[in-house]
């Protein structure tokens, strides 16, 4: 019979010393690794190498930036060992009594930080708030037993996740192959500008604002055109007196992201059913094809590997986080030169192939969600005394993942 452990609860500040990291010297993150350098850690774990170690013991590092606290798929606590530099966006925990750092790492990655992290647009976990975190703490030997059992189970989930990651990479490769073979099979090419009647650009409204209510005007953000489909909810409200109805987005519009990360600059989306009063931004372009050019085919052609490479090659900007493509460079991109009937035939072929791939991708995502559910259930069981070494625990984990 599973026992619920009557474990005492301690504030984290009573178990560890909480130390702040230090501001990173200029250009430290860009330095190459060479003899004498030590790992450099930030809120997201190890991010580079740097001179002059700040810490020189086995420690537990917890990121201060709090957005990841609400995503159970992302780790928040990391064990580090040996000479290391930790920046000022992370806290360093040094045990003061019999605490297994593996136990504490898993516990802090399971803990719900709502009510402890604070802030509006960027959540933070202050040192004072961190010290108040309640920790359920059995005796040291039981901590070690729990972690040994837990990590045995988690290793199986990690193996399942590795398999699912590989499956998702194969799905992505298959998606590219479909466009390459279904759209790029025609050798004759023409500049995009020859197929476009006009390009319409929106305007900048500046600042930040919440998403528009249905009765308000809104302007789309870059993220509305990033993920292969138009996401109408990615917008911010704008005053009605500044809205220009000429730039309202309509169903069937072909939009292109003029500015985005290096991976998504020039990404196109075909607008499906959408809300009213939604405007183009200065970072979005509406392409209006000539008669005889199918907008859906043009979207597929711009999404195909050869077009994406041309767009990437012509994008400008010094940072990968924000690249730009000019209208002239975009209109110079070469796409297949085929008739309308051929375009419609290609669209039909690609639609059928993509439908099958989408089903496969959905199955992979569902399985990945199950592994995350299993991980959360295991952690919850571990820190309530319900995780034992019996085979039935692993059987239950399998049911969570594969049922």
C-alpha positions in Angstrom: 0.0 0.0 0.0 1.4 3.4 -1.0 2.2 5.6 1.9 1.7 9.4 1.9 4.8 10.7 3.6 4.2 13.1 6.5 7.1 15.3 5.4 7.8 18.5 7.1 7.6 21.7 5.1 10.4 24.3 5.1 10.9 27.7 3.4 13.6 27.4 0.8 15.5 30.2 2.5 16.0 27.9 5.5 17.6 25.2 3.4 19.9 27.1 1.1 21.8 30.3 0.8 20.4 32.3 -2.1 23.2 34.2 -3.9 22.8 36.6 -6.8 24.8 36.3 -10.0 26.8 39.2 -11.4 26.4 41.4 -14.5 28.3 39.9 -17.4 31.2 41.9 -18.8 30.6 43.5 -22.3 30.9 41.0 -25.2 31.5 38.0 -22.8 28.8 36.0 -24.5 30.6 36.2 -27.9 34.0 35.0 -26.7 35.1 31.6 -28.1 36.0 28.8 -25.7 39.7 28.5 -25.1 41.9 27.0 -22.3 41.2 28.8 -19.0 37.6 29.7 -19.7 34.7 28.5 -17.6 31.0 27.9 -18.4 28.8 31.0 -18.3 25.2 30.5 -17.1 22.1 32.7 -17.5 18.4 32.2 -16.9 18.2 29.6 -19.6 21.2 27.5 -18.5 24.6 27.5 -20.1 24.9 30.1 -22.8 28.6 30.6 -23.4 32.1 30.7 -21.9 33.9 33.5 -20.0 37.1 34.3 -18.0 37.4 34.5 -14.2 35.1 32.1 -12.3 32.6 33.6 -9.8 31.4 30.4 -8.2 33.5 27.2 -7.5 31.2 24.6 -5.8 28.4 22.3 -6.7 25.4 24.6 -6.9 21.8 24.8 -8.1 21.0 27.7 -10.5 17.4 29.0 -10.9 16.5 31.5 -13.6 15.1 34.8 -12.5 13.1 35.5 -15.7 9.7 34.1 -15.0 8.0 33.4 -18.3 9.2 29.8 -18.3 7.8 29.2 -14.8 4.4 28.6 -16.4 5.6 26.2 -19.1 6.2 22.7 -17.6 8.1 21.7 -20.8 10.9 24.1 -20.0 13.4 23.6 -17.2 13.9 26.2 -14.6 16.5 24.8 -12.3 20.0 23.5 -13.4 22.7 21.9 -11.4 26.2 23.3 -12.1 29.5 21.9 -10.9 33.0 23.4 -10.8 34.2 26.9 -11.6 31.4 28.9 -13.3 30.1 32.4 -13.9 26.4 33.1 -13.3 24.9 36.3 -14.7 22.6 38.7 -12.8 19.4 37.2 -14.3 19.8 34.0 -12.3 20.0 33.0 -8.6 22.5 30.5 -7.2 21.4 28.2 -4.4 24.0 26.7 -2.0 22.7 24.0 0.3 23.1 24.7 4.1 21.9 21.3 5.4 21.1 17.8 4.2 19.5 18.5 0.9 20.0 16.3 -2.2 20.6 18.8 -5.0 18.9 16.4 -7.5 15.8 16.3 -5.3 15.8 20.1 -5.1 16.3 20.5 -8.8 13.3 18.3 -9.6 11.2 19.8 -6.9 11.8 23.4 -8.1 11.1 22.4 -11.7 7.8 20.9 -10.6 6.8 23.7 -8.3 4.0 26.1 -9.3 5.5 29.6 -9.1 2.2 31.6 -9.5 2.0 33.8 -6.5 5.8 34.0 -6.2 6.9 35.4 -9.5 5.6 39.0 -10.1 5.6 41.6 -12.8 3.4 42.6 -15.8 5.0 42.0 -19.1 8.2 40.3 -17.8 7.8 38.2 -14.7 10.6 37.9 -12.2 11.4 35.9 -9.1 13.0 38.1 -6.5 15.4 36.7 -3.9 12.9 37.5 -1.1 10.1 35.7 -2.9 12.4 32.7 -3.7 13.2 32.3 0.0 9.5 31.9 0.8 9.0 28.9 -1.5 7.7 26.0 0.6 9.7 22.8 0.1 8.4 19.4 1.2 11.5 17.6 2.6 11.8 14.0 3.7 15.0 12.7 5.3 18.1 12.7 3.1 18.1 9.0 2.5 14.5 9.1 1.4 15.3 12.1 -0.9 17.9 10.0 -2.6 15.6 7.0 -3.0 12.9 9.1 -4.5 15.2 10.7 -7.0 16.6 7.3 -8.0 13.1 6.0 -8.7 12.0 9.2 -10.4 15.0 9.5 -12.7 14.6 5.9 -13.7 11.0 6.7 -14.9 12.0 10.0 -16.4 14.8 8.4 -18.4 12.1 6.4 -20.2 10.1 9.5 -20.9 13.2 11.2 -22.2 13.8 8.3 -24.6 10.1 8.7 -25.8 10.7 12.4 -26.3 13.8 11.8 -28.3 11.9 9.5 -30.6 9.1 12.0 -31.0 11.6 14.8 -31.7 13.1 12.6 -34.4 9.6 11.9 -35.8 8.8 15.7 -35.9 12.0 16.3 -37.8 11.0 13.7 -40.3 7.6 15.3 -40.6 9.2 18.7 -41.3 11.5 17.2 -43.9 8.5 15.5 -45.5 6.6 18.9 -45.7 9.6 20.4 -47.5 9.7 17.5 -49.9 6.1 17.8 -50.8 6.6 21.5 -51.8 9.8 20.7 -53.6 8.3 17.9 -55.7 4.8 19.3 -56.0 5.7 23.0 -56.8 9.3 23.2 -57.9 9.2 20.4 -60.5 8.8 23.0 -63.4 12.2 24.3 -64.6 10.9 27.5 -66.2 11.0 30.4 -63.8 9.6 33.9 -63.6 10.2 36.9 -61.2 7.4 37.2 -58.6 6.9 40.8 -59.7 5.6 39.6 -63.1 2.7 37.8 -61.3 1.7 40.6 -58.9 -0.6 43.4 -59.8 0.3 45.5 -56.8 1.7 45.3 -53.3 0.0 47.0 -50.4 1.8 47.9 -47.2 0.3 48.8 -43.8 1.5 51.4 -41.4 3.1 51.5 -38.0 1.0 52.4 -34.9 3.9 52.2 -32.5 3.8 51.3 -28.8 2.1 48.3 -27.2 -1.5 47.6 -26.6 -3.7 44.6 -25.7 -5.5 42.6 -28.4 -8.4 44.4 -29.9 -12.0 43.6 -28.8 -14.3 42.4 -31.6 -15.8 46.0 -31.8 -12.3 47.6 -31.9 -9.9 48.1 -34.8 -6.7 46.1 -34.5 -3.3 45.9 -36.3 -1.6 42.5 -36.9 1.7 41.7 -35.3 4.5 39.8 -37.0 3.5 36.7 -35.1 0.2 36.6 -37.0 2.2 35.5 -40.1 4.9 33.4 -38.6 3.5 29.9 -38.2 2.3 28.9 -41.7 -1.3 30.0 -41.0 -2.9 33.4 -40.3 -3.4 33.9 -36.6 -6.0 36.7 -36.2 -5.6 36.8 -32.5 -2.0 38.1 -32.8 -2.9 41.8 -33.0 -3.0 44.9 -30.9 -5.8 47.5 -30.5 -5.6 50.8 -32.3 -7.8 54.0 -32.1 -10.7 54.0 -34.5 -9.8 57.5 -35.7 -6.4 56.2 -36.9 -7.8 53.2 -38.8 -7.7 53.3 -42.6 -10.3 50.8 -44.0 -8.3 50.5 -47.2 -5.8 48.3 -45.3 -8.4 46.0 -43.7 -7.5 42.4 -44.0 -10.0 40.2 -45.9 -10.5 36.4 -46.3 -8.4 35.2 -49.3 -5.7 37.8 -48.9 -2.1 36.7 -49.5 0.1 38.3 -46.8 3.9 38.3 -46.4 5.9 39.2 -43.3 8.3 42.0 -44.4 10.3 41.8 -41.1 10.8 38.8 -38.9 13.5 36.5 -37.6 15.9 35.0 -40.2 13.9 31.8 -40.2 10.6 33.6 -40.9 11.3 36.8 -42.8 9.2 36.8 -46.0 6.9 34.1 -44.7 3.6 34.0 -46.5 0.1 33.1 -45.2 -3.2 32.8 -47.0 -6.0 34.4 -44.9 -8.9 32.1 -44.1 -12.0 33.2 -42.3 -11.1 36.2 -40.1 -12.6 38.9 -38.0 -13.5 42.4 -39.2 -11.5 45.6 -38.4 -8.1 44.0 -38.7 -5.4 46.1 -40.4 -2.1 45.5 -42.1 0.9 46.7 -40.2 4.1 48.3 -41.5 5.8 44.9 -41.2 3.1 43.1 -43.4 2.6 43.2 -47.1 -0.5 42.2 -49.1 0.3 40.7 -52.5 -2.5 41.1 -55.1 -1.9 38.7 -57.9 -2.7 39.3 -61.6 -5.8 37.6 -63.0 -4.7 34.1 -64.0 -2.6 33.6 -60.9 -4.0 31.5 -58.1 -3.3 33.1 -54.6 -3.1 29.7 -52.9 -0.6 28.4 -55.4 1.4 31.5 -55.0 1.5 31.0 -51.2 2.8 27.5 -51.8 5.4 28.7 -54.3 6.7 31.3 -51.8 6.8 28.6 -49.1 8.8 26.1 -51.2 12.5 25.6 -50.3 14.0 27.4 -53.3 11.9 30.6 -52.7 12.6 30.5 -49.0 16.3 30.4 -49.7 16.2 33.3 -52.1 14.3 35.4 -49.5 16.8 34.5 -46.8 19.7 35.4 -49.1 18.3 38.8 -49.9 17.1 39.7 -46.3 19.1 42.4 -44.6 19.8 43.3 -41.0 22.6 42.8 -38.5 20.7 40.6 -36.1 19.0 37.2 -36.8 16.2 38.2 -34.4 15.0 40.9 -36.9 15.7 40.6 -40.6 14.0 42.7 -43.4 13.1 42.0 -47.0 12.5 45.0 -49.3 9.6 45.0 -51.8 12.1 45.1 -54.6 14.0 42.1 -53.3 10.8 40.2 -52.7 9.4 40.9 -56.2 12.7 39.6 -57.7 12.3 36.2 -56.1 11.9 33.6 -58.9 9.0 31.1 -58.8 7.7 28.5 -61.3 6.2 29.9 -64.5 3.1 27.8 -65.3 -0.4 28.3 -66.4 -3.5 28.7 -64.2 -4.7 25.1 -64.9 -1.2 23.8 -63.9 -1.3 25.9 -60.8 -4.7 24.5 -59.8 -3.5 20.9 -60.4 -0.4 21.4 -58.3 -2.5 22.9 -55.4 -4.8 19.9 -55.5 -1.9 17.5 -55.4 -0.1 19.3 -52.6 -3.3 19.7 -50.6 -3.8 15.9 -50.6 -0.2 15.2 -49.6 -0.3 17.8 -46.9 -3.5 16.4 -45.4 -1.8 13.1 -44.8 1.3 14.8 -43.3 -0.9 16.9 -41.1 -2.5 13.8 -39.6 0.9 12.4 -38.9 2.1 15.7 -37.3 -1.1 15.8 -35.1 -0.4 12.3 -33.8 3.2 13.3 -32.9 2.0 16.4 -31.1 -0.6 14.4 -29.2 2.0 11.8 -28.1 4.3 14.7 -27.0 1.5 16.2 -24.9 1.0 12.8 -23.3 4.7 12.5 -22.3 4.4 15.9 -20.7 1.3 14.9 -18.8 3.1 11.7 -17.6 6.1 13.8 -16.5 3.9 16.2 -14.5 2.1 13.2 -12.9 5.4 11.5 -12.0 6.7 14.6 -10.3 3.5 15.2 -8.4 3.6 11.6 -7.2 7.2 11.9 -6.2 6.7 14.9 -4.0 3.6 13.6 -2.3 5.2 10.3 -1.3 3.1 8.2 -3.8 6.0 7.2 -6.1 7.4 3.7 -5.2 9.8 1.4 -6.9 7.1 -1.1 -8.0 6.6 -2.0 -11.6 3.0 -0.8 -11.5 4.4 2.8 -11.4 6.1 2.3 -14.7 3.0 0.6 -16.1 0.9 3.6 -15.1 3.5 5.9 -16.8 3.1 3.8 -20.0 -0.6 4.2 -19.9 -0.3 8.0 -19.6 2.1 8.2 -22.6 0.6 5.7 -25.0 -3.1 5.4 -24.3 
